[in-house]
């Protein structure tokens, strides 16, 4: 491997009162908020080491544009796989050099049951921590075991904490250079296809922060994916309450500057990256969404495996995680209606209970997979 840099450690309707309370709880009490799955702390320092194809032609003024990418961005075809590390026969890590971010991104890959036959790809994104913390699909769920007998490549980048997996218009002093739309839609897919004998048929899914990201990635590259799934994501980015949630993730938790992401809130890039306003771009793919009610459910007890009998973890999961999920529920209902009105083939599952936590997302993945599997054939 060369000496190039390795990637840095790497909300309108239940009412303003509820949203403000949730945001205040998470911001004022970071120690408690950190225990909410998918809500990790910021990297200790910007230099700490760890472990865009241009979007399709726009069909509306709000389509994400390539003009925000600095002219000096390297050509994406300079990206390459620099090595692989095999953990098991099923699981390996691919070290991918991203030309747009000028660093190496570790990418976890679960191989299909039968590697002698071409298999489709599911891009599965982690939450706010980007897989750089302990709140990951690998650490919090049985996804490795679940996919062991499935005929699919499951690809998960490790990096992008607090970035919303988007292309930032400027480098950030804390969060560095983020060109995740470019990486995930232009640089990575052809490398994965060439390395792993895929069918070149893709779907994408993500939780929490990445529930917004996967929608925007699908909006930016609608021909790349057959289906998109968002578990407990609130994809309203130009809405004032949605912007408050994004500031909580990027600025309060990640210590980044949201103005370096899409410019000042309310500017054109915020509108361009709002799936609610760009719903028509998703008409030709299947869309799946899930959300709990925020009320305590079967995974919100002291005996729940991820709570491990810790009263503080449980209290935080119910109070903070419950409040966040209540807001997500409303946002998901609004987005569902918008998608239906725009002719998007959307299926939404509203759970009668459940907080913003990993045990529910593991179930969501299990329940959604048969639909994604059918879409990928």
Protein Blocks (a to p, Z undefined) as FASTA:
>chain_A
ZZbdcddfehiknopklmmmmmmmmmmmmmlmmmpghiacddfbfklccfiacddddfbf
klccfklpcfklccfklgccfbdcdfblmbccdddddfklopacdddddddfblmbccdd
ddddddfknopambdfklmmcklmmmmmpccdddddeehehklopacfbdcfklopadfk
lmmmmmmmmmmmmmnopahiacdddehjlmmmmmmmmmmmmmlpmbdcdehiacdfkbmk
lmmmmmmmmmmmnopafklmnopehiaklmmmgmklmmmmmmmpccdddddehiacfklc
fklmklnopaklmmmmmmmmmmmmmmmmmmmmmmmmmmmmnopacdddddfbdcddfklm
mmmmmmmmmmmmmmmZZ
